[in-house]
């Protein structure tokens, strides 16, 4: 109604001006000799204006309703806007805009698919030389430079895996399978894969996960989550002979997997932003090699798997990250 009134404000102003003009004109010619004639003139003019506005409103009501309500989804813009010339014009405009929008979306999806295909192929191509380098290192075990090369190779492998999982996240719905996953076995698997990192940093894992605790999740993505949490826990533990404690238990919220370190902790100003993409924070700038994507990816994967993530941290005391399985 508001749009209708604003659209016809000029009609009303023109009517008032016209009525005033006719009133003055006829008065000067000796018209409106009685009050009844004046009232009849005003009533008749107002009645004709009201009929005109009512007709305009009813004939274009669907158009005004469409312009008054914001659409909840894109297809709502294609609903008919009336059979008037203006309504037909608005319909054609919205249909043309929708078509252009769909063409741009499809073009974007094609480019995104090409980019993801390239990332997948590139990561898999890089894994071949990495495997060869691993074999070469095994053949030259004992050389003083081997450990440095192996350390850089591990960093490269972690970076490639993160790039691969980042690419897979875009098509997550087609890349996960819900199954019953024993937490004890998957935690042991990840710790075994990161054993060199533990040894090099002189940080020791402590597992408090009962063999009977299992959760509903995707094994591959859950392994990625645990790996990211363990790598962060090791990376940000400066002192030697510290522990990374991995435990699992049941709470009133559901089953909980907890990773607790005794590292440097997170500054209070950074805690609320650690899950933002590319945010490295004070620790990331201090320790280097931080992409700011690890915890962001962990949170996004948890969201898609309908797990809940919690984080607590105190500077110089350590960090606790909990994954809550509510299903």
ABEGO torsion letter per residue (X at the ends): XAAAAAAAAAAAAAAAAAAAAAAAAAAAAGBGABAAAAAAAAAAAAAAAAAAAAAAAAAAAAAAAAAABBBABAAAAABBAEABAAAAAAAAAAAAAAAAAAAAAAAAAAAAAAAAAAAAAAAAAAAAAAAAAAAAAAAABGBAAAAAAAAAAAAAAAAAAAAAAAAAAAAAAAABBBBBBBAAAAAAAAAAAAAAAAAAAGBBBBBBBBAABBBBBBAAAAAAAAAAAAAAAAAABABBGBBBBBBBBBBAAEBBBBBBBABAEBBAAAAAAAABBGBAEAAAAAAEGBAGAAAAAAAAAAAAAGBBBBBBBBBGAEBBBBBBBAX
